[in-house]
Amino acid sequence: MNRITNHQSNLFRLIYLAFLIVVRLAVGRFSFGTTFLQLSGTFLVSALIGYWYGPLYAGVAGGISDVVGALLFPNGPFNPAFTLVAILSGVIYGVLLDHRTMSRLSWWHVALLSLLINLGINLVINTLLLYLMYHTPFWSLFWVRLPKELLMIPIYYFGIYYLLKTVDRLHLTERIDQHHPDRRTPRK
């Protein structure tokens, strides 16, 4: 009689995902910097979401986090292009970190993720969006943001890699997946 149905299991996983989105919003409140240069630990929560839920849910969570964060804690005018970028970032986290597609955590997946997010998304795409919104010269903004993004690459790498290694060591993935009979982790 203690068996969890698929419906209950899916509900449990959605509630847990909602909790992670709230944690991401809370961590985002502790970001600091200017409109053009912000530092935050939200990347760690995004990595957990991508690791546990894969690209689809990580993209949805990124979009929801962006919209809810913009509504609750506005930081300048809302731009839906940043929501699309947040969705794309979530998808990248999910594609590169989804534990169901890897037999074990790969250092090069985390390294590639750190490069793509910091240089591709944060530096190039976000700088382009800031240029379009504020009419700040692109290259001036690019060169101001470049040192921060280069510094963040190893921070992302080590933060995400050791966070996910700790998740593995504590068997948190197995504890979450035990509530879903069809979603057993391939890790031993």
N, C-alpha and C positions, 0 to 999 in steps of 0.2 A: 504493500500500500504506500510505500515511500517513494515510488517511482515518479520522476518528473516527466511530464508530457512535453512534447515538442513545443506546444503553444506556451507553456510556462517557461521553458528554457529560452525561447526567443524573446519573451517578455523580460526575463532576467537579463539577457545580453543587451537589450535596448535600454533598460534602466541603467545598466552599468556604463553604456556608451554615453547616455545623458549625463551621468555623474562625471565622466571624464571631460565632457564638454564644459561643465560647470567648473571643474578644476582648471581647465585651460583658460577660461575667462578670469578666474581668480588670480592665477599666476600672471596673466596679462596685465592685471591692474598694478603689478609691481614692476612694470617696465619703466625704464627711465631714458631720458634723452630728449631730443628735439623732434619736430615733425619729420625732419630729413634723416636723422640718425637715432634709432631706438634700439635698446638692448632689452631682451626679455628671455625668460626661461620656458616660454610656451612650446619651444621646439621639442622639449623632453616629453611633454604630454602628447604632442602630435606624433612623436615616434611610437609611444605606447599604443595609440589608437591605430596607427598604420600596422604595427606589429600584430596586434590582436584581431583587428577587424578587416584588414585588407584594403585595397584601393577604393572600392565603391563607398563603403561606410566612412573611410578616412576622408574622402573628398566631400561627402555630405556633412560630416562633422566640421570640416574646415569652413565650409560655406555657412553653416548654422552659427559657428563661433564668431565668424566675421560679422554677420548681420546682427546677431544679438549683442555682441560687443559694441558695435557702432550705435545701436539703439540705446543701450544702457549707459555707456561711457563714451560719448562722442568725443573724437579728437580731430576736429576739423570737419569739413563737409564729407558726407557719405558719397562714395564712388563705387558703383557696382562692379567696376573693373577690378577693384581690389578683392571683391568677393570671388570673382572668377579665378583670380590668382590664388586665393586661399583654397579654393576647390582643387586647382591644379597641384598645389603644394601637397594637399592631403593625398591626392592620387599618387604622387611621387613617393611619399612616405609609405603608402600601402603597397605599391608595386615593388619597392626595393626592400621592405622590411617584413612583409607578410610571412609569419612563421609557418604557415601551411605550405608554402612553396619552397622552403629551404629545409634541408635536413639538419642544419645547424646555422647559427648566426655567422655571417661572413663579414670579415673586416672590410673587404672591398665593396660590399653593398653599402656599408655605413660610410665609407670614404666617398663613394660616388654620390650618395645622398647629400653628404656635407658640401661637396662641390656644386652639385646641381641647385640645391636650395640657396646657398650663399652667393654663388656667382651668377647662376642663371636666373633665379627668381628674385632674390633680394637686391642684387646689384643691377642687373640689366632691366628686368621687367618692371620692378618697383620704381627704379630711377626714371624709366620712361614714363610711367604713370604720374610720378611727381612732376616731371617736366611738363606733361600735358595739362595737369591740374593748375600748377602755380606759375607756369611760363618761366621757370628758372632755366638758365642755359644747361642743356643736358650734360655736356662734358665737364662743366664746372661741378655740377652735382655728382657726376660719376666719380671724379677724382677725389672729392671730399668723402664719399661713401666707400671707396675702394679699400682703404686701410682697415676700416672696421670689419668689412666682410672678409678680408684676408685673415684677420685676427680670429674671426668667428669660426672659420673652417676647422681648426684643431679643437676648438671648444665644442662644437657640434659633434665632431668625430668622437672624442673621448667621453663626452657626456652621454651620447646615445649608446655607444658601444658598451660602456660599463653599466649603464642603466639596464640594458637588455641582457647583459651577462648576469646581473644580479637577479633579474626576473627569472632567468633560467635556473640559477642556483637555488632560488627559493621556490621553484616549481609553481610559480603563479599562473603560468599559462595552463598547466594541467588542472589547476584548481578552478580556473574559469571554465575550461572546456569540459570538466566533469559534469557540468549542468546541461550539456547538450550531447545526446547520444550519437549524433551524426558528425560532430565536429571534434573528434579526438585529434590531438596534436601528433605529428609524425615523430617528434623527438622522443628519445629514450632516456 
